[in-house]
Amino acid sequence: MVGQPSARNRLLDAAEELAFTQGVAATPVDRILQRANVAPATLYAHFGNKEGLIAEALRRRLENWDAAWQREIAAAATDRDRLLAVFPALTSYRSGASAARWCAALGVAAETVDPGQQLAETLSQDTQLLTDRFRELSVPVVGDEAEALAAHLLLIFTGVLGMLLRGESPEAAAATGRATAGFVIDGLQASVSGG
């Protein structure tokens, strides 16, 4: 028999289910506590405060996203496919993630004017993962233009996430993002080869 999730995990699940779908500011702590079926002291013992809970829920989500992305990279056959693996990873990740309308990290960043240190660090980890991985995967594809390509890919990927807010399906948004990224890669490869 499988036991009930720990109080800590119930809090993380409730935060993800409520705050990342309805907004952090629109989700009072009492509602999270009620959904998780825990006392306020449990939240404070595990996370310190609501922001600590949100930061940890984002970290857990980032770990799950990273794992999905790494699976797609590992399955890719070419350097170019590994670089573009972020798009099928987004589709596969969203099929198993909570009902958040778009990127939870971007949503929290957009509505948090002055995040505390813990939340700011967590939001920075999300951006750092994207930037570092795009740069690393760009090197075998465009060499010295990897930094430029990583910046373009970050912008394209963020645009894909924005399209989800406009009602685009994850599959369609990812396909458009992948095609757009392909054009940028072709352009940079031509410039590297002198074409």
ABEGO torsion letter per residue (X at the ends): XBBBBBAAAAAAAAAAAAAAAAEAAABBAAAAAAAAGBBAAAAAAAAGBAAAAAAAAAAAAAAAAAAAAAAAAAABABAAAAAAAAAAAAAAAAAABBABABBAAAAAAAABABBBAAAAAAAAAAAAAAAAAAAAAAAAAAEAAAAAAAAAAAAAAAAAAAAAAAGBBAAAAAAAAAAAAAAAAAAAAAAAAGX
